[in-house]
Amino acid sequence: MRTHIVIAAIVTIAAWAYTISTASAMSATMPMPGGWSMSMAWMSMGQQSLLAHATMFLVMWAVMMVAMMLPSVMPAVLLHRRLIRTRVERGDSAAASHALLLAGYFSVWLLFGAVAYAIGMTVAAAAMDSTNVSVLVPVATGLALAAAGAYQLTQWRQICLHHCRSPLDFFARHNIRSATDSWRFGLHHGAYCAACCWGLMVIQLVLGVMSVPLMAIVALIILLEKQWRHGETLAKVVGAVSLAAGIFLVFRATIRA
């Protein structure tokens, strides 16, 4: 178990180092009509093709997800390891794969990043082409924050968070005896995690996709929500703050307009 934790710590540190380096290189922003600034993450550089830009974004996103999410998913990996070892010691056949579990988990977040990229690029292109669209972006930002905060307060969000905090129920209902089963568990756990944390990711995306301090804050909130005994209460507090901030931003943008 100690070896797994050390490896995870090394990978997490390396992912954070890459993320910080990439964020620093893309920290520039462009002022836009409406009083907001567009991140370089949504702008192609030079003669860069859309495919090349999308690939660059998704590589950055994948590494960022490892940096932010690996610490919070490790308890599930270690639980998976303990249960498989217990079954083997009991004489049951089991050939699980921790690597495939993590591959399944992070593939869900990669898909999330692809959807976020498509939406972000669509909004960015529309804002570049139309001043009328650009001035509405601050309102859309406020609405996104309010929606993310409201979701944090829902029962469905609490159900997803409960699964992330205690994935043992999945093992009670499913036999994991092969590497394919580990992959499926990774997909299952990743889907619940994405359903649980999409609001926090939206907060990061609309407030500063390349902001390292914001990444660190969101990663810490996710870790505390999943591992701290008061995590469920923290989720509601974050939701209430985000909802209030979103309403304030909508009100301010409306007054300025």
N, C-alpha and C positions, 0 to 999 in steps of 0.2 A: 504493500500500500504506500509506503514511504517513497518508493521509486516512482510510482505514478504521480504522486504529489509534486515531487521535485521536477519531473519532466513537464508537468502542467505549468509549474511556476516559470520554468525556463522558456517555454513556448509563449506564455502570456507576456513575459517581459520583452521577448523579441518582437511580438506582435505590437505591443505598445510603442516600442522604439521605431518600428516601421511606420506606424500610424502617425506618431508625432512628427517624423521626418516628412511624410507625405503632406500632412496638414500644414506644416510650415511652408512647404513649397507652393501650396495652393491657398494661402491665407488671404491673398488679395481679393478685394471686392469691387464692384462697379456700382456707383450711385444710380438709382433709378427713380423715375417720376413716382411720386407718392411717398417719398421720404424713407425708402428702404434701400438696401444694398444687396446685389446679387453676388452669390459666391462663385468663385472660379470653378467649383465642382460642376456647375451647370453650363459651363462655357467651353466649347472646343478651342484648342490652342493651335494657332497657325493654320496649316493645311490638314489638320487631323480629321480623319473621316469619322462618321458617326459610330461605325463599328469599333474603331480604335478607341474612341472616347468612352464608349459603353464598356469595353473590356477593361480600360484603365479604372473606371469608376467601380466596376464589380470586383476587381482585384483588391482595390482599396477597401471596399465595403466588406469583403470576405475576411481580410486581415483584421479590420476594425472589429468585426463581430467576434473573432477569436479573442482579441484583446479584452473586449467588454463582457463576453458571455461565458468564456471557458471557466473562470472561477466559480460561477453560479451553477454550471452544469456538472461540475466534478463530483458533488455528492451523489448524483444519479449514476455517474460512471462507477464510483466506488461501491455503491449499493449493488449495481449490476455485477461487479466483480465478486463481491461477497456471496451473492446468491448462487452464481455459477459455481464458485468454489465449493459451496455447501452441497450442491447437487452432485458434483463430481466425487466428493468425499463420501457421499451417501451411496455411490455406485451407479448413479444415473449417467447417461451419455449426454455430453454437452460440449459444443465446440463454438462458443460465442466469440465475438470480436469487439473489443473496445474501440478499435479504429473505425470499424463500420458503424458502430453506434454514433460516434462523433461525426462521421461523414453524413449520416442520415440527418442528424440534428442540425448541422450547419448548412446542409443543402436547403433546408426550409428557410433559413435566414438569408441564403443567397437568392432564393426566389423572391423573398420579401424585398431585398435590395433591388432586384430587377424591376419589380412593380414600382418601387419608390423612384427609381431612375426614370422610368417612362413618364410618370406623373410630373416629376420635377422638370424634366426637359420640355414637356408639353407646356407647362406653366411658364417656364423661362422663355421659350420661343414666342408664346403669345404676348408676354410682357415686353419683349424686345420689339415686336411688330406693332404693338398698339399701346399708346399712352393710356387710353381708357382702361385697358386691362391692367396695366402696371399700377395705376393708382388704387386698384381694388385689391392688390396683393396684401397690404396691411390688414384689411378687413378679413380676407381669407385666412391670414395667419392667426388672427384672433379667434375666428370660428374653429380652426383646426385645434388650437389650444383648448378651447372650451369643450369641443367634442372629445378630445383625449381625456380631459379632466372628468367629464361626465361619465365616460366609460369606466374610469377607475373606480367609480362609486357604484357600479352595477353589480347585481348578483352573479351574472355570467362571468364577470372579471374575477370575482372572488372564487368561483368554482375553478377557473383556470389556474389561479394563484395557488389554490389548495393542492391541485395536482402537482404543480411545480415544487411546492414545499414538501410533498410526500408522494412520490411516484410509486410507492410500494403497491398500491392498488392494481397497477398494471401488471406487475409480476404475479400477483395473486390470481389474476384471470387469464394469464398467457404463459405458456411454457416456452422458455427461451432455450433452445437446444442446438441452434446452428448460428452461423455468422449472418445468415439472412434474417433470422429472428432478431438479432442485435440491430441490424439495419432498420428493420421495421419499428423496433422500439425507439431508435433515434428519430425516425420520422414522426412517430406518435408524440414523443416528448417535445420535439421541436415545434410541432403544430400547436400543442398546448402552450408552449412558451411564447410563440409568436402571438397567439390569441391573448395571452396574458399581458405581453409587453409592447404590443404595437402602439399603444397610446404614448408610452414613454419614448419610443423611437420617433413618433411623429413630432413630439415636443422637440427632440434634438434636431430633426430635419428642418423644421420651420424656423427654429431660433438660431441655428448655426451648425450646419452639417459638418463643417471643418473645424469647429471649435473644440480644441482638446480639453479645456476645463469643463465644458458642457458634457463631453463624452465621459469624462471621469465621474462627474456628478451622477449622470444617468446610470453608468455601470455600478456605482456604489449603491444607488437606490435599488436597482434590480437585485443586487447581492443581498442587501438588507431585507428586502421584501421576501426573498426566498428562504433566507437562513436565520434572520433575527426572530426572536419569539414575539416581538411586537410588529412583525412585518406586515400583517394584514391591516393593522391600524395605520402604519406608515403609508400604505397604499391609498387609504382614504384621505389622509392629510395631503398627500401629493396631488390627489385628484381635486380636492377642494381648492388648493392653491392654483392649480392649472386652470380650473374652471373660472375662478375669479380673475386671473390674469387675462384669460381669453376675452371675457366680457369687457374688461377694462380696455384692452387693445381695440376691440370692435368699436366701443364708445368713443375712444380717442380718435380713431381713424375716421369715424363718421363726422365728428365735430370738425376735424381739419378739412374734410371734403366740403 
